[in-house]
């Protein structure tokens, strides 16, 4: 059971780190597009000139993909603890 959890942590970490299937990239593009449209609408409602939208860290694929590294490390440590 513990080995299964450790292996699943490693596999999920690898999936996130390498963005297998392109899910993270597609999701971030959709979030950034929606946020930019909302920003543009808000600026127009308040009569301000349009400014560029800068995405936060949770809407950037590189940041989300980097979150896979701790999952891999945790899974590796669990495997070492169980097998060692």
N, C-alpha and C positions, 0 to 999 in steps of 0.2 A: 504494500500500500504506500509506504513512504517513498519507495523507488519510483512508483508511478507519479506521485506528486512532483518529485524532483525532475523527472524526465519531462513532465508536462510544463513545468516552469521553464526549462531550457528550450523546449520546442516553441512555446508561446513567445519567449524572448527572441528567438531567431526569426520567427514570423514577423514580429514587430520591427526588429532591427533592420531587416532586409526588405520590409514592406512587400512581402510576397502577395501577389494578387493586386497590388496597387490600391488597396482600400484606403490607406492613410492619405495618400496623395490626392485621390478623388474627393475624399471627405474634406480635406483642408481647402481644396480649390472651391468647393461648394460653400463652405463656411466663409471664406474670404470674399467671394462674390456677393453673398447675401449681406455681409457686414458692410461692404463698400457701397452697395445700393442703399442700405439704411442710412449710412453716413451721408451720402449724397442727398437723400431726401430730407434728412434733418437739417443739413446746412441750407438747403433751398427754402425750407419752411421758415427758418429764422432770418432769411435774407442775407446770409453771409456768402462770401465768395467761396467757390469750391476749393477745398484743400485735399491733398492726397490722403488716402486711408492707409495706415500702417497696421499690419496685422500683429496681434499680440503673440506671445510665445506658444500658446496652446493651439494656435491656428497655423503654425508653421510645421511642415512635415519633418524637417530635420530634428526639431526639438522632440516631437512625439516618437520618432524612430529611435532617438537616443535613450528613451525610457526602456527600451528592450535590453540594454546592457545590465541594469541591476537585476532584471529577471533572470538573465543567463547566469549572473554571478550567484544569485540566491539558489538557483537550481543546482549549480556546480557545488556549492557548499553543502547543500543537503545531500547530494550524492556522496561527497567525501565523508560526511559524518556517518552516513549509513553504511558505506562500504569499507570505511577505515577502521 
